Amino acid sequence: MTMDADAAQELLELAESSARAAGNELLRRAGRIEGLDTKSSQTDPVSDADRASEHLLGRLLLAERPDDGILGEEGTARPSSTGITWVVDPLDGTVNYLYGLGSWAVSVAADDTEGTLVGVVHDPQTRRMFTGIRGVGAWLDGKPIRVNDPVPVGQTLLATGFSYDARRRVAQAELIADLLGHVRDIRRIGSAALDLCFVAAGMADAYLEEDANHWDWAAGALIVREAGGVVSEVRPTGGRSGILASGPTVHPQLLALLPA
């Protein structure tokens, strides 16, 4: 499908307002952990805060666009009759949130038949809003952002994350231990969406993670690309999925460091 710039901007504004409202709901609930449960493993938590944020996102997005589809981390799923599907992570960085740490976010993307059209990642605690529109650009609080480039591989600050599967984590740790000898340093921040936005804004140079889901990276990957970065699918330890994001110059050098 083809959507004009004004229509894409309207989608972005709806994503922003919905993400901001969800972020306020999460801030209101912070420190009161209710309905705690686990999902894929005992280290993969979910709480009423995640569920409430996703419910609110769905209600706000579909109130404005009732024929769109939606795909949410906590189980929301409905087909689209417009060609637009909202992909939402209501609380990316749940473990950080549960422990009272920073670095958690709300991620909202609108996908069409060509991929992700608009993306928003909102950090409620800092009130930072990362946004992107395919083919137009990427912004932090309305100001254009760009990836760091060129960056030598030895000076690359690499963000990463780990699977909730214990066996996969061991393989990933071995890979990261090897990469430490080739890059500046490693950061494990705890939110895939924010990791990607930090790459887009030059706060990190690259991001590598396996076993993340579409809702984790849909908005952030678009923002990286629109900030001049490159995003590749990788599975260096044989995970079910994975991505590497960085500036264009260092990207092939980082790919060369990964197992085939």
C-alpha positions as CSV (number, residue, x, y, z in Angstrom):
1,M,0.0,0.0,0.0
2,T,1.1,3.6,-0.5
3,M,0.4,6.3,2.1
4,D,1.1,10.0,1.6
5,A,3.2,12.0,4.0
6,D,0.3,13.7,5.7
7,A,-1.3,10.3,6.5
8,A,1.9,8.9,7.8
9,Q,2.3,12.0,10.0
10,E,-1.1,11.4,11.4
11,L,-0.2,7.8,12.2
12,L,2.9,9.0,14.0
13,E,1.0,11.6,16.0
14,L,-1.5,8.9,17.1
15,A,1.4,6.6,18.0
16,E,3.1,9.3,20.1
17,S,0.0,10.3,22.0
18,S,-0.9,6.7,22.7
19,A,2.6,5.8,23.9
20,R,2.7,8.9,26.1
21,A,-0.6,7.9,27.7
22,A,0.6,4.3,28.2
23,G,3.8,5.7,29.8
24,N,1.8,7.7,32.2
25,E,-0.2,4.6,33.2
26,L,3.1,2.8,33.8
27,L,4.5,5.6,35.9
28,R,1.3,5.6,38.0
29,R,1.6,1.9,38.7
30,A,5.4,2.0,39.3
31,G,6.4,0.5,42.7
32,R,3.1,-1.4,43.1
33,I,3.7,-4.8,41.5
34,E,0.5,-6.7,41.1
35,G,-0.5,-9.7,39.1
36,L,3.0,-10.9,38.7
37,D,3.4,-14.0,36.5
38,T,5.9,-15.5,34.1
39,K,5.7,-16.4,30.4
40,S,8.4,-18.2,28.3
41,S,10.6,-19.0,31.3
42,Q,10.9,-18.3,35.0
43,T,13.0,-15.2,34.2
44,D,10.5,-13.8,31.7
45,P,8.0,-11.8,33.9
46,V,4.7,-10.0,33.2
47,S,2.6,-8.0,35.5
48,D,-0.7,-6.1,35.6
49,A,1.3,-3.0,34.5
50,D,2.2,-4.7,31.2
51,R,-1.4,-5.8,30.7
52,A,-2.9,-2.4,31.6
53,S,-0.5,-0.6,29.2
54,E,-1.3,-2.9,26.3
55,H,-5.1,-2.6,27.0
56,L,-4.8,1.2,27.0
57,L,-2.7,1.2,23.8
58,G,-5.2,-1.0,22.0
59,R,-8.2,1.1,23.1
60,L,-6.6,4.4,22.1
61,L,-5.2,3.2,18.7
62,L,-8.4,1.4,17.7
63,A,-10.7,4.3,18.8
64,E,-9.1,6.4,16.1
65,R,-8.6,3.6,13.6
66,P,-11.1,0.8,14.3
67,D,-10.3,-1.2,11.2
68,D,-6.6,-1.5,11.7
69,G,-5.0,-4.6,13.0
70,I,-2.9,-4.9,16.2
71,L,-0.3,-7.2,17.5
72,G,0.8,-6.9,21.2
73,E,3.4,-8.6,23.3
74,E,0.8,-9.6,25.9
75,G,-1.5,-11.3,23.5
76,T,-3.6,-8.7,21.8
77,A,-4.1,-9.8,18.2
78,R,-6.6,-8.8,15.6
79,P,-6.4,-8.7,11.8
80,S,-6.4,-5.6,9.7
81,S,-8.7,-4.6,6.9
82,T,-6.8,-1.4,6.1
83,G,-3.3,-2.7,5.5
84,I,-2.1,-1.1,8.7
85,T,-1.2,-3.3,11.8
86,W,-0.1,-1.7,15.0
87,V,2.8,-3.6,16.7
88,V,3.1,-2.7,20.4
89,D,5.4,-3.5,23.2
90,P,3.5,-2.0,26.2
91,L,6.5,-2.2,28.6
92,D,9.9,-3.1,27.1
93,G,12.3,-3.6,29.9
94,T,9.9,-5.2,32.4
95,V,12.7,-6.6,34.6
96,N,14.1,-3.0,35.0
97,Y,10.6,-1.7,35.8
98,L,10.0,-4.4,38.4
99,Y,13.3,-3.7,40.1
100,G,12.8,0.1,40.1
101,L,15.5,0.7,37.6
102,G,15.5,3.1,34.7
103,S,15.6,2.1,31.0
104,W,12.2,0.8,30.2
105,A,9.9,2.1,27.4
106,V,6.7,1.9,25.4
107,S,7.2,0.9,21.8
108,V,4.5,1.5,19.1
109,A,5.0,0.8,15.4
110,A,2.6,0.8,12.4
111,D,3.4,-1.8,9.9
112,D,2.1,-1.9,6.3
113,T,2.7,-4.4,3.4
114,E,6.2,-2.9,2.9
115,G,7.4,-3.2,6.5
116,T,7.3,-0.6,9.3
117,L,5.9,2.8,8.3
118,V,6.1,4.7,11.5
119,G,7.7,4.0,14.9
120,V,7.7,5.5,18.3
121,V,9.7,4.6,21.4
122,H,8.8,6.6,24.5
123,D,10.9,6.6,27.7
124,P,8.4,7.8,30.4
125,Q,11.0,8.4,33.1
126,T,13.1,10.8,31.0
127,R,10.1,11.9,28.8
128,R,12.3,11.3,25.7
129,M,10.4,10.5,22.6
130,F,12.2,8.7,19.7
131,T,10.3,8.7,16.4
132,G,10.7,7.8,12.8
133,I,8.8,7.8,9.5
134,R,10.0,5.5,6.7
135,G,11.7,7.5,3.9
136,V,11.4,10.7,5.9
137,G,13.7,10.7,8.9
138,A,14.2,10.0,12.6
139,W,14.0,12.3,15.6
140,L,14.5,12.6,19.3
141,D,12.0,15.0,20.8
142,G,11.5,16.5,17.4
143,K,15.1,17.1,16.5
144,P,16.8,15.0,13.8
145,I,19.2,12.3,14.9
146,R,22.0,10.3,13.1
147,V,24.0,7.2,13.9
148,N,27.7,7.6,14.7
149,D,29.6,7.0,11.5
150,P,32.3,6.2,10.7
151,V,33.4,4.4,13.9
152,P,36.3,1.9,14.0
153,V,35.3,-1.5,15.2
154,G,37.8,-1.2,18.1
155,Q,36.0,2.0,19.2
156,T,32.5,0.6,19.0
157,L,30.3,0.7,22.0
158,L,28.1,-2.4,21.6
159,A,24.7,-2.7,23.3
160,T,23.3,-6.2,23.7
161,G,20.7,-8.3,25.5
162,F,20.2,-12.0,26.3
163,S,17.6,-14.6,25.8
164,Y,15.3,-15.8,28.5
165,D,16.3,-19.4,27.6
166,A,19.1,-20.5,30.0
167,R,21.0,-22.6,27.4
168,R,20.9,-19.8,24.8
169,R,22.2,-17.3,27.4
170,V,25.3,-19.4,27.9
171,A,26.1,-19.4,24.2
172,Q,25.4,-15.7,24.0
173,A,27.7,-15.0,26.9
174,E,30.5,-16.9,25.2
175,L,30.0,-14.8,22.0
176,I,30.0,-11.6,24.0
177,A,33.1,-12.6,25.8
178,D,34.8,-13.0,22.4
179,L,33.5,-9.7,21.1
180,L,34.8,-7.9,24.1
181,G,38.3,-8.3,22.7
182,H,37.4,-6.5,19.5
183,V,35.2,-3.6,20.6
184,R,35.4,-0.6,23.0
185,D,33.0,-2.1,25.5
186,I,29.7,-3.8,26.0
187,R,26.4,-2.3,27.5
188,R,23.5,-4.4,28.7
189,I,20.8,-1.9,29.2
190,G,17.7,-4.1,29.4
191,S,15.4,-2.7,26.8
192,A,15.8,-3.6,23.1
193,A,13.7,-0.7,22.0
194,L,15.9,1.8,23.8
195,D,19.1,0.1,22.7
196,L,18.1,0.6,19.1
197,C,17.1,4.2,19.7
198,F,20.4,4.8,21.4
199,V,22.2,3.6,18.3
200,A,20.0,5.8,16.2
201,A,20.9,8.9,18.3
202,G,24.6,8.2,18.6
203,M,24.4,7.1,22.3
204,A,25.7,3.7,21.4
205,D,27.5,2.6,18.2
206,A,25.9,-0.8,17.6
207,Y,23.3,-3.3,19.0
208,L,23.3,-7.1,18.8
209,E,20.6,-9.4,20.2
210,E,19.0,-12.8,19.5
211,D,15.6,-14.1,20.4
212,A,14.0,-10.7,20.5
213,N,10.5,-10.5,19.1
214,H,9.0,-8.3,16.4
215,W,7.3,-6.0,18.9
216,D,10.7,-5.4,20.7
217,W,12.4,-4.0,17.6
218,A,9.8,-2.9,15.0
219,A,9.8,0.7,16.0
220,G,13.5,0.9,17.0
221,A,14.8,-0.7,13.8
222,L,12.9,1.7,11.7
223,I,14.3,4.6,13.7
224,V,17.9,3.3,13.2
225,R,17.4,3.0,9.5
226,E,16.0,6.5,9.2
227,A,18.9,7.8,11.2
228,G,21.3,6.4,8.6
229,G,22.0,3.1,10.2
230,V,21.9,-0.5,8.9
231,V,19.9,-3.4,10.4
232,S,20.6,-7.0,9.5
233,E,19.0,-10.2,10.6
234,V,21.6,-12.4,12.3
235,R,21.6,-15.6,14.4
236,P,25.2,-16.1,15.5
237,T,24.4,-18.7,18.2
238,G,21.5,-20.3,16.3
239,G,18.7,-18.4,18.0
240,R,15.2,-18.3,16.5
241,S,15.7,-14.6,15.5
242,G,18.3,-11.8,15.9
243,I,19.4,-8.4,14.7
244,L,22.5,-6.4,14.4
245,A,22.2,-2.6,14.1
246,S,24.9,-0.1,13.6
247,G,26.3,2.7,11.4
248,P,27.0,1.6,7.8
249,T,30.8,1.7,7.9
250,V,31.3,-0.6,10.9
251,H,28.5,-2.9,10.0
252,P,30.3,-5.3,7.7
253,Q,33.2,-5.5,10.2
254,L,30.9,-6.5,13.0
255,L,29.2,-9.1,10.8
256,A,32.6,-10.5,10.1
257,L,33.2,-11.1,13.8
258,L,30.0,-13.2,14.2
259,P,30.0,-16.9,13.6
260,A,28.5,-17.8,10.2
